[in-house]
Amino acid sequence: MFNSDPRLIRLIMSLRNQGISDTKVLAAIERVPRAEFVSRDFAGEALADRALPIECGQTISQPYIVAYMTQQLALNDRLKVLEVGTGSGYQAAVLSHLCRRVYTIERYRTLLRAAEARFAALGITNITSMAGDGMKGWPAQAPFDRIMVTAAAGSVPEKLADQLKIGGRMILPLTDDNGDQSLLLVERDSDGFIEKPLIPVRFVPLVPGIAKEM
Ligand code: SAH
C-alpha cells in the first residue's frame, strides 16, 4: 500500500534513523492508520513520534517503542502471539500483519470494544481478543511463540512465562525499586529463561484483575 502523506514518510524515516531496520516492521507501521486508534482530538498528532492518551486514563505508546518492541520479537507468519494490554488496539494491529494470529487481553471492556470495532473496520481478521486479567495469560490458547506486555509490572508475571513456548520470546516493561522502567527481553530455551535488559521506557502500570468500572 502506498501512502504519500509527508508526515508518514517523516515518521518512517525517523524510525529508520533510530535503528528500526526490519523492513517488514516498517511496512506494518506504514500500513496501520494510527489516527484511527486515537480520539478525534488527537488524530492530527497521530503521525508524530509520541505517546498519546486514550480512554480510561491509558496511553498508546510512541511509534518508535511499538516498532522497537515488535522488531525485538523477530516475528514471522507462522507464529502465535499473545499481547497483554490491548488498549487502543494499535499494537495488536501492527502485530497482526507480521504473524499468524494475535491473542490480546484488556482489563477495560470499554477499550476492548473500541479496539474490536477498529479491527473489524480495518478488515483485520487474525486477532482474537478478550476482557480479562492478562497477568494470568490465556491458558486455553497457550503456549505462545511470542508474548508482548504493554503495561509495566514489578517482575515477570510467572503465569505468562509458563505460557511461553520453548524457543519463544517475551518482551515486557519492568519497573524497578526507584520507579524507573526498562524493557526486558526474555528468551526461553530447554534449560530455562535468559533475560536481556533493553532500553528505558515509560508505560502505564500492569494492574491485576479486570477493571470494575466501564
Ligand atoms: N498496546 C496498547 C497500549 C496499551 S496501554 C495500544 O497499542 O494502544 C496499556 C494497557 O494495558 C491499558 O489499556 C491497560 O488497561 C491494560 N492493562 C493493564 N493491566 C492489565 C492486565 N492485568 N490485563 C490486561 N490489560 C491490562
Boltz pocket constraint, residues with backbone or C-beta under 6 A from the ligand:
constraints:
  - pocket:
      binder: B
      contacts: [[A, 58], [A, 59], [A, 60], [A, 61], [A, 84], [A, 85], [A, 86], [A, 87], [A, 88], [A, 89], [A, 90], [A, 91], [A, 92], [A, 105], [A, 106], [A, 107], [A, 108], [A, 111], [A, 132], [A, 133], [A, 134], [A, 135], [A, 150], [A, 151], [A, 204], [A, 205], [A, 206], [A, 207], [A, 208], [A, 209]]
      max_distance: 6.0
